[in-house]
């Protein structure tokens, strides 16, 4: 099946985003319809970008500190980090191409 998106928690977040490899973080929740639509897309990207980018999902219900620190109000919100800094923010269920083109820009 290939590489899967990793589960990110409040505890693991800071260490993870301090990578010089781009990190795509999908902020999602179980009850969120659009999150369920974009979930499989995020998993596909995780497989396709293995070795070039880190792809992870952060459940906002289980982990509230990180979403709060970024003022995330609506989900899905996807953020791309590089060297610990947020370089892209995408709100809503967008087409796969919109995500990959933003990710490519930072690889």
N, C-alpha and C positions, 0 to 999 in steps of 0.2 A: 504493500500500500504506500510505501514511501514515508517520508518524514512527516511528523504531526506537529501541529502548533503546540507549544508548551504552555502549561498552566502557570500563570504568574500570580504571585500573592503580594500583599503589602510588604511582606518581609523580604521577598526576593527581588522586588522591583528595582531598587537603587543599584544593586550590584549588576543586574542585567543590563540596564540602559547605559552604563558607563563603558560600553563596548565601542570600539571604533568600527565594528560591523553595524550597519543599520539595524534597528530593532523596530519591528512593526507590532504595536500593541492594540489588540481589539478589546475595548471595554464593552462588556456585554452583561446580560442577565437572562436567566431561564425564562422569565415571563414576557420577554420582549420579542414580539413578532418579527420586526425587521432584523433583529440580531440573528434569529434562526435562518433568515434568508441569506445573510452575508457569512454566516458561520462556515458553510462548506467551501465558499470562495476563499476564506482565510486559510482553511486547511489545504486547499490546492496550492495556494501561494507558498505555504510552508514547505510543501514538497518540491515545488519548482525552484525555489530559491535556497534550498539547502546548501550550506557552505558559503553562501553569499550574503544572506541576511538571517536574522533571528526573528521568528514569528511566534507571538504568544497571545494568549487570551487572559484577561483579568475579569473575574466575576465581581461585578460591583456590589452585589449583595453580600458576598463573603468577605470582600476587602473594600472597606470604605475610605481608608486614609488617603490612598493614592488618588482615586477619583475626586475626592474633596479638595486635595491640594491643587488639582488642575481645574477646579470649578466645573467639572463635567455635569451638565444638567440633563442632556438627552443622550440616549444610546440607540443604536450603536455609535460610539465615537472611536475612530481609529487614529492613533498617533504614531508618527515615525520619529525615533530618537537616534541621534548619532553623538558619540562622545558625551553622553549625559544630557544633551540639550534636545528639546523638542524642535524638529525641523519642519514637520508637516502635521496638520490636524484636519481630519476629514470627518464630518458629521453626517450620519445617515447611511443607509444601505446604498452604496454606489456600485456601478458596474466594475467588474474585475479589472478591466483595462485602466480605469481611473486610479485604482490602487497601485497597480504594477508600474504605471508610468511615473507616479510620485516616488515609489520605492526605487526605481531605476535611477532617478535623478541623484540619489544619495549613495549609490554603490560605486 
